[in-house]
Amino acid sequence: MSENSGFSEENLRRIAAQKISYRVSVKLHIAIFIIVNTLLYIMDIIYTPGLYWIIYPFFSWLIGLNMHIIGYILYARGVYPMAKRGVIYHIVSFVSVMLFLFIINFTTFSEFYWVRFPAIFWGTAVILHIIIYIRYFSRKVEGSGKQGSRKERAIEKELEKMRKKQEKNN
């Protein structure tokens, strides 16, 4: 076990295996994305020239592919806490989907910008998620010089209560 990493050999092996799985998944999804969208583009040009419906499945697939790539990059860069990955996933999903909805709104019904409603409501939820993450999971230096998130401090406080209760019962 490496003294600096804090991970056992077994945990490092598990992390390496997961990174390989993510990498293979990303490569496979990129290949499928290219093949399927190329075929759809050919169908679009042959059967419905000038309609350009290809943009809808293309951006739908692109959003899914984007999430696979983000998952791999985050894991490969060592972003292991699920709370942090969750915030990043939600931000990327929001931006990707809102771009797609904007394109749909602009190309189908540009007189009324209905896309603002999901942007406002979902955007508010994403902002709340970021605030909760920062308040609950971010690390702060305590008076003793130790770093800890609000969650970690709450766990330590609860452990202390449990230890005192156990000492009373003994």
C-alpha positions in Angstrom: 0.0 0.0 0.0 1.3 3.4 -0.9 1.7 5.7 2.2 0.6 8.8 0.4 -2.4 7.7 -1.7 -4.5 6.4 1.2 -5.7 3.5 -1.1 -5.0 -0.1 -0.6 -3.7 -2.2 -3.5 -7.1 -3.8 -3.8 -8.8 -0.4 -4.0 -6.3 0.8 -6.6 -6.9 -2.3 -8.7 -10.7 -1.7 -8.5 -10.2 2.0 -9.5 -8.0 1.0 -12.4 -10.5 -1.6 -13.6 -13.3 1.0 -13.4 -11.2 3.5 -15.5 -10.6 0.8 -18.1 -14.4 0.0 -18.2 -15.2 3.7 -18.6 -12.6 4.1 -21.4 -13.9 1.1 -23.3 -17.5 2.3 -22.9 -16.6 5.7 -24.2 -14.8 4.3 -27.3 -17.7 2.0 -28.0 -20.3 4.7 -27.7 -18.2 7.1 -30.0 -18.1 4.4 -32.6 -21.8 3.6 -32.4 -22.6 7.4 -32.4 -20.6 7.9 -35.6 -22.1 4.8 -37.4 -25.7 5.5 -36.5 -25.6 9.2 -37.2 -23.8 8.6 -40.5 -26.6 6.2 -41.5 -29.3 8.6 -40.3 -27.7 11.4 -42.3 -27.6 9.4 -45.4 -31.3 8.4 -44.9 -32.1 12.1 -44.3 -30.4 13.2 -47.6 -31.9 10.4 -49.7 -35.5 10.2 -48.4 -36.2 13.7 -47.1 -33.8 16.2 -48.8 -34.1 19.7 -47.4 -36.0 18.6 -44.2 -32.9 18.1 -42.0 -34.6 16.1 -39.2 -31.2 14.6 -38.5 -30.4 17.4 -36.0 -32.9 15.9 -33.5 -31.5 12.4 -33.2 -27.9 13.8 -33.6 -28.2 16.1 -30.6 -30.1 13.5 -28.5 -27.3 11.0 -29.1 -24.7 13.7 -28.5 -26.1 14.4 -25.1 -25.8 10.7 -24.1 -22.3 10.5 -25.5 -21.3 13.7 -23.7 -22.4 12.1 -20.4 -20.3 9.0 -21.0 -17.2 11.1 -21.8 -17.8 13.3 -18.7 -18.1 10.2 -16.5 -14.8 8.9 -17.8 -13.0 12.2 -17.5 -14.2 12.8 -13.9 -13.3 9.3 -12.8 -9.9 9.3 -14.6 -9.1 12.7 -13.0 -9.8 11.3 -9.5 -13.2 12.9 -8.8 -14.4 10.0 -6.7 -17.0 11.6 -4.4 -20.4 10.9 -5.9 -21.7 14.2 -4.6 -19.2 16.2 -6.6 -19.7 14.1 -9.7 -23.5 14.5 -9.3 -23.2 18.3 -9.4 -21.0 18.2 -12.5 -23.3 15.7 -14.2 -26.3 18.0 -13.6 -24.5 21.1 -14.8 -23.4 19.3 -18.0 -26.8 17.8 -18.5 -28.5 21.1 -18.1 -26.3 22.9 -20.6 -26.5 20.1 -23.1 -30.3 19.6 -22.9 -31.0 23.3 -22.9 -28.9 23.8 -26.0 -30.9 21.0 -27.7 -34.3 22.5 -26.5 -33.2 25.9 -27.8 -32.5 24.4 -31.2 -35.9 22.6 -31.2 -37.7 25.8 -30.1 -35.9 27.9 -32.7 -36.4 25.5 -35.6 -40.0 24.6 -34.9 -41.8 27.5 -33.1 -39.6 30.5 -33.0 -42.5 33.0 -32.4 -42.8 31.8 -28.8 -39.8 31.0 -26.6 -41.2 28.2 -24.5 -37.6 27.0 -23.8 -37.3 29.7 -21.1 -39.6 27.8 -18.8 -37.5 24.6 -18.5 -34.4 26.8 -18.4 -35.8 28.8 -15.4 -37.1 25.9 -13.4 -34.4 23.4 -14.2 -31.8 26.1 -13.8 -33.1 27.0 -10.4 -32.8 23.3 -9.4 -29.2 23.1 -10.6 -28.3 26.3 -8.7 -29.9 24.9 -5.6 -27.9 21.7 -6.1 -24.6 23.7 -6.4 -25.5 25.7 -3.2 -26.3 22.5 -1.3 -23.1 20.9 -2.4 -21.0 23.9 -1.5 -22.6 24.3 1.9 -22.7 20.6 2.9 -19.8 18.9 1.2 -17.1 21.5 0.7 -14.1 21.3 2.9 -13.2 24.1 5.4 -10.3 24.5 7.7 -11.5 24.2 11.3 -10.1 26.0 14.3 -7.8 23.0 15.0 -6.3 23.3 11.6 -8.0 20.2 10.3 -10.0 20.2 7.0 -13.4 18.8 7.0 -16.8 19.3 5.3 -19.9 20.1 7.2 -20.9 16.4 6.7 -17.6 15.2 8.1 -17.9 17.5 11.1 -21.5 16.3 11.7 -20.3 12.6 11.6 -17.5 13.4 14.1 -19.9 15.1 16.4 -22.3 12.2 16.2 -19.5 9.7 16.9 -18.5 11.7 20.0 -22.1 11.6 21.3 -22.2 7.8 20.7 -18.9 7.3 22.5 -20.1 9.3 25.5 -23.3 7.3 25.6 -21.4 4.1 25.5 -19.1 5.2 28.3 -22.1 6.0 30.5 -23.5 2.6 29.9 -20.3 0.9 30.9 
